[in-house]
Amino acid sequence: MSQLLDNILSRSNMLEAYNQVRANKGSAGIDGVTIDEIDDYLRKHWRSIKELIKQRKYKPQPVLRVEIPKPNGGVRQLGIPTVMDRMIQQAIVQVISPICEPYFSKKSYGFRPNRSCEQAIIQLLEYLNDGYEWIVDIDLEKFFDTVPQDRLMSLVHRGPLKTNFLKFKMLI
């Protein structure tokens, strides 16, 4: 087993992931298992799930598709993973985020640890003080539907996780 996978499946990392997923609450996925039922589910299934992950045979469940109404009248498609898959995803994020974080732009604030909306506003004010006059707000429609997967994977191949990540790709 790779060091990356050892770290992801470590008891302390999985416990932290479990606590984070419980704190975030959220809906059940396609399997119907809720946050309140995850303890029983883990008691029954964790050993076999962990073994499947170690053998690189684990297959995440399909996501539950949900439509959320938008203010403009359209709908946003959401995919809700199972609670178990969210826990595994969280465990992965906790291990790979510190590895990848130094490679991200210092000017990026969305969904980043130790970054806030307030810091983004301060950066914006600095730009205004430097004489910049234009602000562009872009919301790309169906952006994630248009991400070229081959290009994304080529960036992953060259990035900080290249030695371990490709061995572990079945979980991405």
N, CA, C and O of each residue as an XYZ file, in Angstrom:
688
protein
N       0.856     -1.181      0.000
C       0.000      0.000      0.000
C       0.893      1.233      0.000
O       1.924      1.250      0.672
N       0.508      2.262     -0.747
C       1.317      3.473     -0.818
C       1.219      4.273      0.482
O       0.268      4.125      1.250
N       2.209      5.112      0.706
C       2.204      5.974      1.892
C       0.977      6.887      1.876
O       0.369      7.141      2.916
N       0.619      7.377      0.686
C      -0.554      8.240      0.553
C      -1.810      7.502      1.014
O      -2.605      8.042      1.783
N      -1.981      6.290      0.552
C      -3.150      5.501      0.936
C      -3.114      5.140      2.420
O      -4.152      5.152      3.083
N      -1.938      4.822      2.944
C      -1.799      4.576      4.389
C      -2.280      5.783      5.188
O      -3.011      5.639      6.168
N      -1.867      6.964      4.765
C      -2.252      8.192      5.467
C      -3.754      8.436      5.375
O      -4.383      8.842      6.353
N      -4.322      8.190      4.209
C      -5.759      8.398      4.025
C      -6.557      7.455      4.922
O      -7.529      7.870      5.554
N      -6.154      6.207      4.978
C      -6.906      5.196      5.732
C      -6.510      5.087      7.200
O      -7.033      4.239      7.922
N      -5.594      5.933      7.641
C      -5.193      5.875      9.050
C      -6.397      6.151      9.954
O      -7.301      6.908      9.600
N      -6.384      5.529     11.108
C      -7.500      5.681     12.051
C      -7.760      7.146     12.389
O      -8.910      7.583     12.411
N      -6.696      7.906     12.653
C      -6.876      9.314     13.043
C      -7.463     10.138     11.895
O      -8.316     10.995     12.126
N      -7.017      9.890     10.667
C      -7.540     10.640      9.526
C      -8.993     10.272      9.250
O      -9.814     11.147      8.974
N      -9.315      8.984      9.322
C     -10.694      8.557      9.085
C     -11.627      9.082     10.172
O     -12.770      9.440      9.886
N     -11.152      9.131     11.416
C     -11.970      9.677     12.501
C     -12.228     11.165     12.278
O     -13.342     11.646     12.484
N     -11.200     11.884     11.859
C     -11.377     13.310     11.560
C     -12.375     13.496     10.412
O     -13.224     14.386     10.468
N     -12.277     12.666      9.379
C     -13.206     12.738      8.246
C     -14.634     12.436      8.699
O     -15.577     13.125      8.310
N     -14.780     11.413      9.516
C     -16.086     11.047     10.071
C     -16.696     12.227     10.828
O     -17.857     12.576     10.618
N     -15.902     12.838     11.711
C     -16.396     13.973     12.501
C     -16.772     15.152     11.611
O     -17.767     15.829     11.870
N     -15.995     15.403     10.574
C     -16.282     16.509      9.659
C     -17.587     16.266      8.896
O     -18.414     17.169      8.772
N     -17.764     15.066      8.395
C     -18.986     14.737      7.649
C     -20.199     14.808      8.571
O     -21.246     15.318      8.171
N     -20.078     14.307      9.794
C     -21.194     14.408     10.754
C     -21.528     15.869     11.046
O     -22.700     16.236     11.125
N     -20.495     16.704     11.207
C     -20.722     18.123     11.509
C     -21.393     18.846     10.336
O     -22.197     19.755     10.544
N     -21.066     18.443      9.113
C     -21.651     19.085      7.927
C     -23.093     18.654      7.686
O     -23.819     19.292      6.923
N     -23.503     17.575      8.336
C     -24.840     17.006      8.187
C     -25.068     16.637      6.728
O     -24.301     15.848      6.177
N     -26.076     17.168      6.098
C     -26.346     16.834      4.703
C     -27.309     15.672      4.564
O     -27.606     14.957      5.521
N     -27.779     15.512      3.358
C     -28.782     14.498      3.037
C     -28.152     13.142      2.764
O     -26.953     13.020      2.514
N     -29.003     12.135      2.821
C     -28.573     10.788      2.437
C     -28.330     10.758      0.936
O     -28.918     11.536      0.184
N     -27.473      9.867      0.516
C     -27.227      9.665     -0.907
C     -28.177      8.623     -1.467
O     -29.238      8.359     -0.900
N     -27.786      8.043     -2.576
C     -28.638      7.097     -3.297
C     -28.942      5.834     -2.486
O     -29.945      5.165     -2.736
N     -28.084      5.504     -1.517
C     -28.304      4.302     -0.695
C     -29.284      4.533      0.447
O     -29.693      3.581      1.112
N     -29.670      5.799      0.685
C     -30.639      6.116      1.730
C     -30.073      6.164      3.134
O     -30.814      6.444      4.075
N     -28.774      5.897      3.314
C     -28.157      5.919      4.646
C     -27.955      7.374      5.069
O     -27.290      8.143      4.374
N     -28.533      7.745      6.212
C     -28.438      9.118      6.708
C     -27.234      9.269      7.640
O     -26.588      8.292      8.017
N     -26.958     10.514      7.993
C     -25.895     10.802      8.963
C     -26.163     10.057     10.269
O     -25.243      9.515     10.882
N     -27.427     10.033     10.688
C     -27.775      9.373     11.950
C     -27.605      7.858     11.886
O     -27.468      7.211     12.924
N     -27.612      7.287     10.691
C     -27.487      5.837     10.530
C     -26.063      5.386     10.197
O     -25.796      4.186     10.122
N     -25.150      6.338      9.998
C     -23.810      5.983      9.511
C     -23.032      5.135     10.523
O     -22.235      4.287     10.122
N     -23.246      5.346     11.820
C     -22.518      4.549     12.818
C     -22.792      3.055     12.647
O     -21.863      2.248     12.611
N     -24.077      2.693     12.541
C     -24.434      1.284     12.339
C     -23.873      0.774     11.015
O     -23.370     -0.346     10.936
N     -23.963      1.594      9.991
C     -23.461      1.214      8.670
C     -21.956      0.936      8.727
O     -21.474     -0.049      8.167
N     -21.223      1.820      9.413
C     -19.772      1.638      9.537
C     -19.432      0.365     10.306
O     -18.514     -0.362      9.926
N     -20.162      0.092     11.379
C     -19.912     -1.130     12.156
C     -20.064     -2.378     11.279
O     -19.302     -3.336     11.410
N     -21.044     -2.352     10.399
C     -21.315     -3.517      9.551
C     -20.378     -3.606      8.346
O     -20.009     -4.705      7.931
N     -19.990     -2.458      7.780
C     -19.353     -2.484      6.463
C     -17.929     -1.931      6.389
O     -17.263     -2.135      5.375
N     -17.433     -1.237      7.422
C     -16.152     -0.537      7.280
C     -14.988     -1.467      6.942
O     -14.179     -1.148      6.071
N     -14.895     -2.605      7.613
C     -13.759     -3.511      7.339
C     -13.711     -3.917      5.868
O     -12.647     -3.906      5.249
N     -14.863     -4.273      5.315
C     -14.876     -4.706      3.907
C     -14.624     -3.528      2.967
O     -13.956     -3.691      1.946
N     -15.145     -2.351      3.294
C     -14.897     -1.166      2.462
C     -13.417     -0.813      2.489
O     -12.820     -0.538      1.448
N     -12.827     -0.823      3.678
C     -11.399     -0.504      3.803
C     -10.556     -1.499      3.001
O      -9.590     -1.113      2.343
N     -10.923     -2.759      3.061
C     -10.181     -3.784      2.313
C     -10.313     -3.560      0.805
O      -9.339     -3.708      0.067
N     -11.505     -3.208      0.355
C     -11.699     -2.905     -1.073
C     -10.844     -1.716     -1.500
O     -10.261     -1.719     -2.584
N     -10.773     -0.699     -0.642
C      -9.942      0.469     -0.958
C      -8.479      0.051     -1.052
O      -7.784      0.425     -1.996
N      -8.014     -0.718     -0.083
C      -6.616     -1.182     -0.092
C      -6.300     -1.980     -1.356
O      -5.207     -1.867     -1.910
N      -7.256     -2.783     -1.806
C      -7.061     -3.609     -3.002
C      -7.340     -2.837     -4.294
O      -7.229     -3.379     -5.393
N      -7.704     -1.560     -4.138
C      -8.041     -0.693     -5.272
C      -9.224     -1.234     -6.080
O      -9.257     -1.156     -7.308
N     -10.180     -1.778     -5.352
C     -11.384     -2.322     -5.978
C     -12.642     -1.587     -5.524
O     -13.748     -1.938     -5.935
N     -12.482     -0.574     -4.683
C     -13.641      0.160     -4.177
C     -14.260      0.989     -5.295
O     -13.557      1.672     -6.040
N     -15.571      0.923     -5.401
C     -16.302      1.719     -6.384
C     -17.293      2.605     -5.634
O     -18.203      2.092     -4.984
N     -17.133      3.924     -5.713
C     -18.117      4.807     -5.077
C     -19.509      4.563     -5.660
O     -19.654      4.180     -6.821
N     -20.518      4.790     -4.838
C     -21.901      4.667     -5.298
C     -22.212      5.791     -6.289
O     -21.567      6.839     -6.253
N     -23.185      5.587     -7.165
C     -23.629      6.714     -8.003
C     -24.167      7.825     -7.101
O     -24.647      7.558     -5.999
N     -24.087      9.059     -7.568
C     -24.620     10.173     -6.779
C     -26.123     10.287     -7.007
O     -26.639      9.925     -8.064
N     -26.805     10.796     -5.997
C     -28.234     11.065     -6.091
C     -28.400     12.409     -6.783
O     -27.884     13.416     -6.298
N     -29.103     12.447     -7.897
C     -29.305     13.686     -8.654
C     -30.486     14.456     -8.076
O     -31.570     13.906     -7.879
N     -30.253     15.741     -7.809
C     -31.276     16.611     -7.248
C     -31.234     17.932     -8.005
O     -30.157     18.437     -8.324
N     -32.411     18.493     -8.292
C     -32.481     19.803     -8.935
C     -32.843     20.849     -7.891
O     -33.822     20.700     -7.159
N     -32.041     21.910     -7.830
C     -32.266     23.012     -6.899
C     -32.698     24.229     -7.721
O     -32.001     24.611     -8.661
N     -33.845     24.847     -7.380
C     -34.283     26.015     -8.153
C     -33.312     27.188     -7.998
O     -32.807     27.453     -6.907
N     -33.061     27.886     -9.113
C     -32.232     29.096     -9.097
C     -33.153     30.309     -9.008
O     -34.319     30.233     -9.396
N     -32.634     31.427     -8.499
C     -33.462     32.638     -8.406
C     -33.990     33.106     -9.769
O     -35.068     33.696     -9.846
N     -33.229     32.843    -10.847
C     -33.641     33.311    -12.176
C     -34.663     32.388    -12.837
O     -35.065     32.629    -13.976
N     -35.080     31.348    -12.146
C     -36.080     30.448    -12.692
C     -35.526     29.135    -13.202
O     -36.289     28.190    -13.402
N     -34.234     29.044    -13.419
C     -33.634     27.791    -13.868
C     -33.431     26.847    -12.698
O     -33.898     27.097    -11.588
N     -32.733     25.769    -12.964
C     -32.408     24.822    -11.896
C     -30.921     24.500    -11.935
O     -30.295     24.504    -12.995
N     -30.379     24.226    -10.774
C     -28.985     23.786    -10.663
C     -29.010     22.298    -10.323
O     -29.672     21.869     -9.378
N     -28.279     21.530    -11.108
C     -28.188     20.092    -10.872
C     -27.147     19.827     -9.788
O     -26.005     20.275     -9.889
N     -27.545     19.105     -8.768
C     -26.608     18.699     -7.724
C     -26.506     17.181     -7.713
O     -27.470     16.474     -8.002
N     -25.327     16.702     -7.376
C     -25.127     15.279     -7.169
C     -24.760     15.061     -5.712
O     -23.755     15.594     -5.243
N     -25.552     14.293     -4.995
C     -25.312     14.059     -3.569
C     -24.700     12.671     -3.392
O     -25.366     11.662     -3.624
N     -23.425     12.620     -2.978
C     -22.801     11.309     -2.725
C     -23.388     10.683     -1.463
O     -24.015     11.367     -0.655
N     -23.184      9.396     -1.305
C     -23.590      8.727     -0.067
C     -22.750      9.286      1.087
O     -21.674      9.844      0.874
N     -23.253      9.129      2.290
C     -22.510      9.587      3.470
C     -21.156      8.874      3.535
O     -20.142      9.493      3.858
N     -21.142      7.572      3.228
C     -19.885      6.808      3.245
C     -18.895      7.385      2.236
O     -17.723      7.576      2.559
N     -19.356      7.662      1.023
C     -18.465      8.222      0.006
C     -17.997      9.625      0.384
O     -16.864     10.003      0.088
N     -18.870     10.398      1.037
C     -18.442     11.729      1.508
C     -17.337     11.595      2.547
O     -16.396     12.388      2.567
N     -17.455     10.593      3.404
C     -16.427     10.372      4.424
C     -15.095      9.996      3.771
O     -14.046     10.498      4.175
N     -15.129      9.132      2.780
C     -13.902      8.744      2.076
C     -13.322      9.945      1.330
O     -12.111     10.168      1.359
N     -14.179     10.718      0.664
C     -13.712     11.921     -0.040
C     -13.061     12.899      0.931
O     -12.013     13.471      0.634
N     -13.683     13.089      2.091
C     -13.135     14.000      3.093
C     -11.776     13.515      3.577
O     -10.859     14.315      3.764
N     -11.641     12.212      3.777
C     -10.354     11.645      4.209
C      -9.272     11.911      3.161
O      -8.131     12.217      3.505
N      -9.633     11.794      1.889
C      -8.681     12.070      0.806
C      -8.289     13.540      0.810
O      -7.107     13.874      0.725
N      -9.285     14.419      0.907
C      -9.025     15.868      0.903
C      -8.088     16.255      2.039
O      -7.180     17.064      1.849
N      -8.306     15.682      3.217
C      -7.476     16.027      4.379
C      -6.009     15.674      4.164
O      -5.126     16.330      4.717
N      -5.743     14.657      3.376
C      -4.362     14.240      3.126
C      -3.755     14.987      1.944
O      -2.598     15.402      2.009
N      -4.518     15.165      0.863
C      -3.905     15.777     -0.327
C      -3.911     17.303     -0.302
O      -3.100     17.927     -0.987
N      -4.809     17.918      0.474
C      -4.829     19.390      0.520
C      -3.499     19.991      0.964
O      -3.009     20.907      0.304
N      -2.896     19.517      2.049
C      -1.606     20.104      2.444
C      -0.503     19.895      1.399
O       0.436     20.688      1.317
N      -0.619     18.830      0.604
C       0.367     18.576     -0.444
C       0.175     19.549     -1.601
O       1.149     20.066     -2.149
N      -1.076     19.799     -1.973
C      -1.387     20.630     -3.148
C      -1.437     22.120     -2.845
O      -1.140     22.937     -3.717
N      -1.801     22.482     -1.638
C      -2.028     23.889     -1.283
C      -0.889     24.825     -1.698
O      -1.179     25.906     -2.210
N       0.379     24.478     -1.509
C       1.457     25.406     -1.889
C       1.513     25.716     -3.388
O       2.152     26.687     -3.794
N       0.849     24.900     -4.210
C       0.885     25.092     -5.659
C      -0.249     25.985     -6.164
O      -0.247     26.373     -7.333
N      -1.205     26.313     -5.315
C      -2.340     27.128     -5.729
C      -1.984     28.606     -5.679
O      -1.070     29.014     -4.963
N      -2.710     29.396     -6.441
C      -2.478     30.839     -6.501
C      -2.718     31.479     -5.135
O      -3.671     31.142     -4.433
N      -1.850     32.392     -4.781
C      -2.013     33.142     -3.526
C      -3.206     34.096     -3.609
O      -3.673     34.603     -2.589
N      -3.694     34.336     -4.828
C      -4.816     35.260     -5.034
C      -6.150     34.526     -5.127
O      -7.166     35.133     -5.468
N      -6.159     33.236     -4.831
C      -7.375     32.429     -4.896
C      -7.926     32.256     -3.481
O      -7.195     31.873     -2.568
N      -9.214     32.538     -3.304
C      -9.799     32.524     -1.961
C     -10.945     31.530     -1.788
O     -11.280     31.183     -0.655
N     -11.550     31.065     -2.870
C     -12.713     30.188     -2.769
C     -12.352     28.776     -2.357
O     -11.466     28.156     -2.946
N     -13.042     28.266     -1.339
C     -12.893     26.879     -0.886
C     -11.452     26.532     -0.543
O     -10.970     25.445     -0.860
N     -10.772     27.466      0.108
C      -9.374     27.255      0.485
C      -9.244     27.333      2.002
O      -9.910     28.148      2.640
N      -8.389     26.489      2.585
C      -8.207     26.555      4.040
C      -7.541     27.865      4.439
O      -6.662     28.371      3.741
N      -7.965     28.391      5.549
C      -7.411     29.633      6.101
C      -7.561     30.817      5.155
O      -6.763     31.753      5.199
N      -8.578     30.780      4.301
C      -8.894     31.896      3.403
C     -10.348     32.270      3.650
O     -11.172     31.424      3.997
N     -10.651     33.558      3.465
C     -12.010     33.998      3.754
C     -12.478     35.025      2.732
O     -11.693     35.569      1.954
N     -13.768     35.268      2.760
C     -14.366     36.311      1.934
C     -13.766     37.669      2.317
O     -13.504     38.507      1.455
N     -13.555     37.869      3.607
C     -12.969     39.128      4.085
C     -11.583     39.358      3.473
O     -11.261     40.478      3.077
N     -10.771     38.313      3.396
C      -9.441     38.449      2.788
C      -9.548     38.776      1.299
O      -8.741     39.540      0.771
N     -10.536     38.202      0.627
C     -10.745     38.500     -0.795
C     -11.133     39.967     -0.970
O     -10.680     40.621     -1.909
N     -11.962     40.478     -0.081
C     -12.371     41.885     -0.149
C     -11.177     42.799      0.110
O     -11.025     43.820     -0.561
N     -10.337     42.450      1.064
C      -9.126     43.243      1.333
C      -8.233     43.267      0.097
O      -7.690     44.315     -0.253
N      -8.076     42.116     -0.570
C      -7.281     42.063     -1.801
C      -7.904     42.954     -2.872
O      -7.190     43.665     -3.579
N      -9.218     42.922     -2.993
C      -9.928     43.769     -3.950
C      -9.670     45.245     -3.660
O      -9.418     46.023     -4.579
N      -9.733     45.630     -2.394
C      -9.475     47.027     -2.023
C      -8.039     47.430     -2.353
O      -7.790     48.563     -2.766
N      -7.104     46.514     -2.174
C      -5.711     46.802     -2.552
C      -5.598     47.056     -4.046
O      -4.881     47.960     -4.475
N      -6.311     46.253     -4.845
C      -6.303     46.481     -6.295
C      -6.878     47.856     -6.631
O      -6.334     48.572     -7.471
N      -7.977     48.220     -5.973
C      -8.579     49.537     -6.215
C      -7.614     50.651     -5.822
O      -7.485     51.644     -6.540
N      -6.936     50.491     -4.688
C      -5.948     51.490     -4.255
C      -4.765     51.577     -5.210
O      -4.128     52.625     -5.318
N      -4.468     50.475     -5.905
C      -3.378     50.466     -6.885
C      -3.794     51.086     -8.214
O      -2.980     51.184     -9.132
N      -5.061     51.507     -8.325
C      -5.506     52.182     -9.538
C      -6.348     51.347    -10.484
O      -6.809     51.854    -11.506
N      -6.555     50.095    -10.170
C      -7.425     49.278    -11.028
C      -8.860     49.772    -10.887
O      -9.295     50.125     -9.791
N      -9.598     49.796    -12.005
C     -10.940     50.373    -11.999
C     -12.040     49.394    -12.391
O     -13.220     49.697    -12.214
N     -11.689     48.258    -12.906
C     -12.687     47.325    -13.409
C     -12.758     46.074    -12.532
O     -11.748     45.568    -12.044
N     -13.985     45.599    -12.353
C     -14.226     44.329    -11.681
C     -15.060     43.482    -12.635
O     -16.061     43.950    -13.178
N     -14.653     42.263    -12.832
C     -15.396     41.355    -13.703
C     -15.923     40.206    -12.847
O     -15.163     39.535    -12.149
N     -17.224     39.993    -12.914
C     -17.867     38.894    -12.190
C     -18.381     37.906    -13.228
O     -19.229     38.247    -14.053
N     -17.871     36.692    -13.184
C     -18.234     35.698    -14.189
C     -18.808     34.466    -13.500
O     -18.231     33.950    -12.543
N     -19.942     34.005    -13.995
C     -20.512     32.728    -13.569
C     -20.680     31.903    -14.837
O     -21.634     32.095    -15.590
N     -19.752     30.987    -15.067
C     -19.780     30.198    -16.291
C     -20.854     29.119    -16.197
O     -20.823     28.268    -15.309
N     -21.796     29.170    -17.121
C     -22.885     28.206    -17.130
C     -22.353     26.807    -17.424
O     -21.603     26.605    -18.379
N     -22.742     25.863    -16.610
C     -22.350     24.456    -16.783
C     -20.841     24.297    -16.900
O     -20.356     23.490    -17.693
N     -20.099     25.070    -16.109
C     -18.635     25.057    -16.199
C     -18.058     23.653    -16.041
O     -17.239     23.225    -16.854
N     -18.475     22.943    -15.012
C     -17.865     21.639    -14.740
C     -18.208     20.603    -15.807
O     -17.503     19.606    -15.961
N     -19.305     20.846    -16.550
C     -19.638     19.955    -17.663
C     -18.662     20.118    -18.822
O     -18.560     19.244    -19.683
N     -17.941     21.244    -18.840
C     -17.071     21.551    -19.983
C     -15.582     21.395    -19.682
O     -14.749     21.653    -20.551
N     -15.235     20.979    -18.466
C     -13.817     20.803    -18.125
C     -13.267     19.624    -18.929
O     -13.786     18.512    -18.826
N     -12.221     19.858    -19.731
C     -11.646     18.752    -20.506
C     -10.895     17.787    -19.582
O      -9.824     18.113    -19.069
N     -11.462     16.610    -19.379
C     -10.910     15.645    -18.430
C      -9.480     15.227    -18.771
O      -8.665     15.027    -17.871
N      -9.168     15.091    -20.066
C      -7.813     14.675    -20.442
C      -6.786     15.737    -20.061
O      -5.690     15.411    -19.606
N      -7.141     17.002    -20.246
C      -6.227     18.090    -19.872
C      -6.071     18.163    -18.346
O      -4.967     18.354    -17.836
N      -7.177     18.010    -17.637
C      -7.138     18.018    -16.178
C      -6.233     16.902    -15.666
O      -5.403     17.132    -14.786
N      -6.385     15.707    -16.206
C      -5.561     14.583    -15.764
C      -4.093     14.788    -16.130
O      -3.211     14.339    -15.397
N      -3.814     15.457    -17.251
C      -2.407     15.713    -17.590
C      -1.785     16.682    -16.586
O      -0.598     16.578    -16.279
N      -2.577     17.622    -16.074
C      -2.080     18.522    -15.023
C      -1.832     17.749    -13.728
O      -0.850     18.001    -13.030
N      -2.714     16.818    -13.412
C      -2.531     15.989    -12.217
C      -1.251     15.162    -12.350
O      -0.496     15.008    -11.390
N      -1.018     14.633    -13.551
C       0.188     13.816    -13.793
C       1.463     14.610    -13.528
O       2.470     14.046    -13.100
N       1.423     15.923    -13.782
C       2.617     16.755    -13.606
C       2.673     17.422    -12.238
O       3.696     18.011    -11.890
N       1.605     17.345    -11.457
C       1.511     18.083    -10.203
C       2.196     17.401     -9.037
O       2.916     16.418     -9.212
N       1.965     17.932     -7.840
C       2.666     17.462     -6.643
C       2.308     16.042     -6.221
O       3.032     15.437     -5.431
N       1.220     15.506     -6.725
C       0.805     14.162     -6.324
C       1.215     13.092     -7.323
O       0.840     11.929     -7.175
N       1.984     13.474     -8.343
C       2.223     12.569     -9.474
C       2.738     11.190     -9.078
O       2.374     10.207     -9.723
N       3.562     11.080     -8.054
C       4.135      9.769     -7.730
C       3.136      8.837     -7.065
O       3.169      7.631     -7.310
N       2.257      9.360     -6.237
C       1.310      8.505     -5.517
C      -0.101      8.538     -6.080
O      -0.825      7.544     -6.017
N      -0.487      9.672     -6.626
C      -1.882      9.900     -6.971
C      -2.360      8.969     -8.072
O      -3.486      8.474     -8.018
N      -1.533      8.727     -9.055
C      -1.975      7.917    -10.178
C      -2.218      6.472     -9.766
O      -3.048      5.789    -10.366
N      -1.508      6.001     -8.757
C      -1.741      4.657     -8.233
C      -3.086      4.588     -7.512
O      -3.645      3.508     -7.324
N      -3.590      5.736     -7.116
C      -4.775      5.824     -6.275
C      -5.961      6.401     -7.038
O      -6.958      6.786     -6.427
N      -5.868      6.466     -8.362
C      -6.826      7.212     -9.165
C      -8.252      6.681     -9.127
O      -9.171      7.408     -9.506
N      -8.474      5.476     -8.697
C      -9.835      4.961     -8.692
C     -10.730      5.718     -7.715
O     -11.950      5.572     -7.778
N     -10.175      6.504     -6.835
C     -11.002      7.265     -5.888
C     -11.230      8.706     -6.317
O     -11.840      9.475     -5.575
N     -10.752      9.094     -7.506
C     -10.982     10.481     -7.927
C     -12.155     10.561     -8.862
O     -12.503     11.648     -9.323
